[in-house]
Amino acid sequence: MKGNMEDIQNYLNCLWSGIIERHVFDIFNHSILFNIKVINNGEQFHHQLKFNNVKAFYYLNDQSPFDPEGDDCLELTSVTFLKEKSKQIKVSCVSDEYPHLTTRTNFCLEIWGRELIIEASAVDIDGKLFDVGLSH
Protein backbone atom coordinates (compact mmCIF):
# COMPACT_ATOMS: atom_id res chain seq x y z
CA MET A 1 0.00 0.00 0.00
CA LYS A 2 1.42 3.38 -0.99
CA GLY A 3 1.36 6.19 1.53
CA ASN A 4 0.58 9.85 0.92
CA MET A 5 3.76 11.96 1.06
CA GLU A 6 2.06 14.59 3.24
CA ASP A 7 1.37 11.92 5.88
CA ILE A 8 4.90 10.54 6.20
CA GLN A 9 5.92 12.61 9.24
CA ASN A 10 2.61 11.84 11.00
CA TYR A 11 3.33 8.11 10.66
CA LEU A 12 6.90 8.61 11.89
CA ASN A 13 5.70 10.66 14.87
CA CYS A 14 3.75 7.62 16.11
CA LEU A 15 7.09 5.85 16.61
CA TRP A 16 8.67 8.51 18.83
CA SER A 17 9.72 7.26 22.28
CA GLY A 18 9.25 3.66 21.14
CA ILE A 19 11.55 0.85 22.22
CA ILE A 20 13.66 -0.65 19.45
CA GLU A 21 13.21 -4.38 20.02
CA ARG A 22 15.11 -5.50 16.92
CA HIS A 23 17.26 -3.86 14.29
CA VAL A 24 18.77 -5.30 11.12
CA PHE A 25 21.26 -3.53 8.89
CA ASP A 26 21.11 -5.58 5.68
CA ILE A 27 23.94 -4.12 3.63
CA PHE A 28 23.56 -6.71 0.86
CA ASN A 29 19.90 -5.79 0.27
CA HIS A 30 20.39 -2.06 0.98
CA SER A 31 17.89 -1.92 3.83
CA ILE A 32 17.65 -1.02 7.51
CA LEU A 33 14.82 -2.53 9.57
CA PHE A 34 13.53 -1.64 13.03
CA ASN A 35 10.86 -3.44 15.05
CA ILE A 36 9.53 -0.89 17.53
CA LYS A 37 7.23 -1.22 20.53
CA VAL A 38 5.32 1.89 21.57
CA ILE A 39 3.43 2.06 24.85
CA ASN A 40 0.60 4.60 24.81
CA ASN A 41 -1.87 4.92 27.70
CA GLY A 42 -0.87 1.47 28.95
CA GLU A 43 -1.44 -0.21 25.57
CA GLN A 44 1.37 -1.77 23.55
CA PHE A 45 1.61 -1.19 19.81
CA HIS A 46 4.13 -2.97 17.58
CA HIS A 47 5.45 -1.21 14.50
CA GLN A 48 7.89 -1.98 11.74
CA LEU A 49 10.04 0.71 10.15
CA LYS A 50 12.09 -0.26 7.11
CA PHE A 51 14.31 1.96 5.00
CA ASN A 52 14.65 0.60 1.44
CA ASN A 53 17.24 1.30 -1.23
CA VAL A 54 19.59 2.79 1.35
CA LYS A 55 22.30 4.78 -0.39
CA ALA A 56 24.14 5.84 2.77
CA PHE A 57 23.92 5.91 6.53
CA TYR A 58 26.01 7.61 9.17
CA TYR A 59 25.99 6.73 12.87
CA LEU A 60 27.25 9.15 15.48
CA ASN A 61 27.63 7.99 19.08
CA ASP A 62 28.32 11.06 21.15
CA GLN A 63 28.09 9.23 24.48
CA SER A 64 30.72 7.72 26.71
CA PRO A 65 30.97 3.93 26.66
CA PHE A 66 29.06 2.20 29.44
CA ASP A 67 28.01 -1.28 30.47
CA PRO A 68 24.28 -1.72 29.82
CA GLU A 69 22.09 -2.70 32.75
CA GLY A 70 19.68 -5.62 32.47
CA ASP A 71 16.65 -3.39 31.88
CA ASP A 72 18.32 -0.93 29.48
CA CYS A 73 16.81 -0.51 26.05
CA LEU A 74 17.24 1.46 22.84
CA GLU A 75 14.69 4.25 22.73
CA LEU A 76 13.79 5.78 19.39
CA THR A 77 13.67 9.29 20.78
CA SER A 78 12.65 10.81 17.44
CA VAL A 79 12.61 10.10 13.71
CA THR A 80 12.32 12.89 11.19
CA PHE A 81 11.83 13.01 7.43
CA LEU A 82 13.99 15.74 5.89
CA LYS A 83 12.01 16.60 2.77
CA GLU A 84 14.53 19.20 1.60
CA LYS A 85 17.56 16.94 2.14
CA SER A 86 19.35 19.83 3.83
CA LYS A 87 21.94 17.72 5.65
CA GLN A 88 24.92 16.75 3.55
CA ILE A 89 27.63 14.27 4.50
CA LYS A 90 30.85 14.29 2.53
CA VAL A 91 33.81 11.99 3.08
CA SER A 92 37.01 13.87 3.74
CA CYS A 93 40.27 12.05 3.19
CA VAL A 94 43.95 12.91 2.91
CA SER A 95 44.08 11.28 -0.53
CA ASP A 96 41.97 12.43 -3.47
CA GLU A 97 40.47 8.98 -4.05
CA TYR A 98 37.02 9.63 -2.62
CA PRO A 99 35.68 13.00 -3.84
CA HIS A 100 32.56 11.24 -5.17
CA LEU A 101 31.53 9.99 -1.72
CA THR A 102 28.84 12.43 -0.72
CA THR A 103 25.21 12.08 0.25
CA ARG A 104 22.26 14.26 1.11
CA THR A 105 20.38 12.55 3.88
CA ASN A 106 16.60 12.50 4.15
CA PHE A 107 15.98 10.75 7.49
CA CYS A 108 17.35 11.53 10.93
CA LEU A 109 16.83 9.19 13.88
CA GLU A 110 17.76 10.02 17.45
CA ILE A 111 18.34 6.96 19.63
CA TRP A 112 18.87 8.40 23.10
CA GLY A 113 21.84 10.73 22.52
CA ARG A 114 22.97 9.00 19.35
CA GLU A 115 22.16 9.99 15.78
CA LEU A 116 21.53 7.76 12.78
CA ILE A 117 21.34 9.72 9.55
CA ILE A 118 20.08 7.88 6.46
CA GLU A 119 19.60 8.49 2.76
CA ALA A 120 17.03 6.07 1.34
CA SER A 121 14.72 6.19 -1.66
CA ALA A 122 11.78 4.63 0.19
CA VAL A 123 10.54 3.93 3.68
CA ASP A 124 7.98 1.35 4.71
CA ILE A 125 6.04 2.10 7.90
CA ASP A 126 3.76 -0.73 8.97
CA GLY A 127 3.21 -1.80 5.37
CA LYS A 128 2.68 1.71 3.99
CA LEU A 129 5.34 2.44 1.40
CA PHE A 130 6.54 6.01 0.88
CA ASP A 131 8.68 6.55 -2.21
CA VAL A 132 10.78 9.63 -1.37
CA GLY A 133 13.48 9.35 -4.08
CA LEU A 134 17.23 9.78 -3.84
CA SER A 135 19.28 12.94 -4.23
CA HIS A 136 21.66 13.32 -7.16
Number of C-alpha atoms within 10 A of each C-alpha: 9 10 16 11 12 9 10 20 14 11 16 15 13 15 25 20 21 24 20 20 13 12 14 11 14 12 11 6 10 14 18 20 17 19 17 23 21 20 14 11 6 7 7 11 13 15 18 17 20 23 22 21 18 21 17 16 16 12 12 11 12 9 9 5 7 6 6 8 7 6 5 8 14 14 20 22 17 18 22 17 19 16 13 10 15 10 14 12 15 12 10 12 9 6 7 8 9 12 11 9 11 14 20 22 25 23 20 19 18 19 21 15 12 15 18 15 23 23 27 26 17 18 26 19 19 14 14 15 19 21 16 16 13 17 14 6
